[in-house]
């Protein structure tokens, strides 16, 4: 490992990480009723991410007080930083532009036969972080795509997304919000830059993108363990599938829960327990399903503007204190909701009122009875073709992650991108867990051939002296480990 990076790690070992310090400021005390954590303390080497992210994750879903599989990695080179919602008082145009442009293109490339859901915070962060770490033509094209002028604006936009969407808020002892983190896994076949600017770059990605950098090869097992470590036990996580030829990976994780307040959750659950169901129509058949019912008095409903591709209507209901759910359907009973994605993300609709005037130029709303079915979704979306279509620079050989690699290092070429997700909506609220990643492989050197060696049957062994002489000390054959 390069001396400067080693010094960077040793400095982390001797003091609290940025995450540790940030959680000192959270307005919760360990002894408070219903809180599963107090101050985050310093953990052993590699545990800085664990100290902060674990606490945030535990608080997020308020489940059991410790994750199932701690992820402690001596290869960790950077530590994420927590930001509070209060620091942001504006939107993030770059994020909104990305969503309006990229996501409709993505949906147009997907099959429409089954449900598809896409988590947007981690999708944006994984692409923007990949662009930032790649630099050159990839970064320039991404900046143009989302309407930004330079790197500083990109860092500011990404940091704002984290402050707005990766945070917690407490109302009536119910914690809602999102955990948003990113990670970079880089096989040691690559050589990292070792100059005065590298530490600064590591700090920039930690601050702006919530990034933990691991100098080790990615794998499905590593990513699944990483997800389990930052989520509370009991969270419904996607099972990550990964192309094992990838040797570098930029990943972003979003885990969110938006709870109904207790009184409303109790009311919804009572309706569910009482067996209240609505008729849901699907492909010429129908089924009885549980649902959330809301009554909106003298409110507008949402209706498409004349320029919409397909006429549609919808509603908006609150889900707890931090989220609202907007649902839309086509006016034509046989229409596909996939046709609405571009218009609803582009805001191509308006509030519609009744034709009965209340005063001059003011009209009554509607007495709306709304029923939204409970739903679950589990998706695995490949967005590589959309990325190539929208930002062709990602095709350039040897350009992936170029900004952080040494001049004489093997070069990385973009190879694959996916999002894997699970979500549910029911009487408790809306829960989602998602991981998006962009992966690459060496362009000028072959990736190692991957092979498993599990000594799960009788085997022979030799214990050698390991200093200077390499003389055998013990030799044997093990038939039954008997341990």
Secondary structure as the mmCIF struct_conf table of DSSP 4:
data_model
#
loop_
_struct_conf.conf_type_id
_struct_conf.id
_struct_conf.beg_label_comp_id
_struct_conf.beg_label_asym_id
_struct_conf.beg_label_seq_id
_struct_conf.end_label_comp_id
_struct_conf.end_label_asym_id
_struct_conf.end_label_seq_id
HELX_RH_AL_P HELX_RH_AL_P1 UNK A 3 UNK A 13
TURN_TY1_P TURN_TY1_P1 UNK A 14 UNK A 14
BEND BEND1 UNK A 15 UNK A 15
HELX_RH_AL_P HELX_RH_AL_P2 UNK A 18 UNK A 24
TURN_TY1_P TURN_TY1_P2 UNK A 25 UNK A 25
BEND BEND2 UNK A 26 UNK A 27
TURN_TY1_P TURN_TY1_P3 UNK A 30 UNK A 31
BEND BEND3 UNK A 32 UNK A 32
TURN_TY1_P TURN_TY1_P4 UNK A 33 UNK A 34
HELX_LH_PP_P HELX_LH_PP_P1 UNK A 39 UNK A 42
BEND BEND4 UNK A 44 UNK A 44
TURN_TY1_P TURN_TY1_P5 UNK A 45 UNK A 46
HELX_RH_AL_P HELX_RH_AL_P3 UNK A 48 UNK A 61
TURN_TY1_P TURN_TY1_P6 UNK A 62 UNK A 62
BEND BEND5 UNK A 64 UNK A 66
BEND BEND6 UNK A 68 UNK A 69
TURN_TY1_P TURN_TY1_P7 UNK A 74 UNK A 75
STRN STRN1 UNK A 76 UNK A 76
HELX_RH_3T_P HELX_RH_3T_P1 UNK A 85 UNK A 87
BEND BEND7 UNK A 90 UNK A 90
HELX_RH_AL_P HELX_RH_AL_P4 UNK A 93 UNK A 98
HELX_RH_PI_P HELX_RH_PI_P1 UNK A 99 UNK A 103
HELX_RH_AL_P HELX_RH_AL_P5 UNK A 104 UNK A 108
TURN_TY1_P TURN_TY1_P8 UNK A 109 UNK A 109
BEND BEND8 UNK A 110 UNK A 110
BEND BEND9 UNK A 112 UNK A 114
HELX_RH_AL_P HELX_RH_AL_P6 UNK A 120 UNK A 134
HELX_RH_AL_P HELX_RH_AL_P7 UNK A 136 UNK A 146
TURN_TY1_P TURN_TY1_P9 UNK A 147 UNK A 147
BEND BEND10 UNK A 150 UNK A 150
HELX_RH_AL_P HELX_RH_AL_P8 UNK A 151 UNK A 165
BEND BEND11 UNK A 166 UNK A 166
STRN STRN2 UNK A 168 UNK A 171
TURN_TY1_P TURN_TY1_P10 UNK A 172 UNK A 173
STRN STRN3 UNK A 174 UNK A 186
TURN_TY1_P TURN_TY1_P11 UNK A 188 UNK A 189
BEND BEND12 UNK A 190 UNK A 190
STRN STRN4 UNK A 192 UNK A 192
BEND BEND13 UNK A 195 UNK A 195
HELX_RH_AL_P HELX_RH_AL_P9 UNK A 196 UNK A 209
STRN STRN5 UNK A 211 UNK A 214
BEND BEND14 UNK A 216 UNK A 216
HELX_RH_AL_P HELX_RH_AL_P10 UNK A 220 UNK A 230
BEND BEND15 UNK A 231 UNK A 231
TURN_TY1_P TURN_TY1_P12 UNK A 233 UNK A 234
TURN_TY1_P TURN_TY1_P13 UNK A 244 UNK A 245
STRN STRN6 UNK A 248 UNK A 259
HELX_LH_PP_P HELX_LH_PP_P2 UNK A 260 UNK A 261
HELX_RH_AL_P HELX_RH_AL_P11 UNK A 262 UNK A 273
TURN_TY1_P TURN_TY1_P14 UNK A 274 UNK A 275
STRN STRN7 UNK A 278 UNK A 282
TURN_TY1_P TURN_TY1_P15 UNK A 283 UNK A 284
STRN STRN8 UNK A 285 UNK A 289
STRN STRN9 UNK A 291 UNK A 299
STRN STRN10 UNK A 301 UNK A 304
TURN_TY1_P TURN_TY1_P16 UNK A 306 UNK A 307
BEND BEND16 UNK A 309 UNK A 310
STRN STRN11 UNK A 312 UNK A 319
TURN_TY1_P TURN_TY1_P17 UNK A 320 UNK A 322
STRN STRN12 UNK A 323 UNK A 330
BEND BEND17 UNK A 331 UNK A 332
TURN_TY1_P TURN_TY1_P18 UNK A 333 UNK A 334
HELX_RH_3T_P HELX_RH_3T_P2 UNK A 337 UNK A 340
HELX_RH_AL_P HELX_RH_AL_P12 UNK A 341 UNK A 345
TURN_TY1_P TURN_TY1_P19 UNK A 346 UNK A 347
STRN STRN13 UNK A 349 UNK A 352
BEND BEND18 UNK A 355 UNK A 355
STRN STRN14 UNK A 357 UNK A 359
TURN_TY1_P TURN_TY1_P20 UNK A 360 UNK A 361
STRN STRN15 UNK A 362 UNK A 363
STRN STRN16 UNK A 366 UNK A 373
STRN STRN17 UNK A 375 UNK A 382
HELX_RH_AL_P HELX_RH_AL_P13 UNK A 384 UNK A 390
HELX_RH_3T_P HELX_RH_3T_P3 UNK A 392 UNK A 395
BEND BEND19 UNK A 396 UNK A 396
TURN_TY1_P TURN_TY1_P21 UNK A 397 UNK A 398
STRN STRN18 UNK A 400 UNK A 400
TURN_TY1_P TURN_TY1_P22 UNK A 401 UNK A 401
HELX_RH_3T_P HELX_RH_3T_P4 UNK A 402 UNK A 404
STRN STRN19 UNK A 405 UNK A 405
TURN_TY1_P TURN_TY1_P23 UNK A 407 UNK A 408
BEND BEND20 UNK A 409 UNK A 409
HELX_LH_PP_P HELX_LH_PP_P3 UNK A 410 UNK A 411
STRN STRN20 UNK A 412 UNK A 426
TURN_TY1_P TURN_TY1_P24 UNK A 427 UNK A 428
STRN STRN21 UNK A 429 UNK A 442
BEND BEND21 UNK A 443 UNK A 445
HELX_LH_PP_P HELX_LH_PP_P4 UNK A 446 UNK A 450
BEND BEND22 UNK A 457 UNK A 457
STRN STRN22 UNK A 459 UNK A 464
BEND BEND23 UNK A 467 UNK A 469
STRN STRN23 UNK A 472 UNK A 478
BEND BEND24 UNK A 479 UNK A 479
#
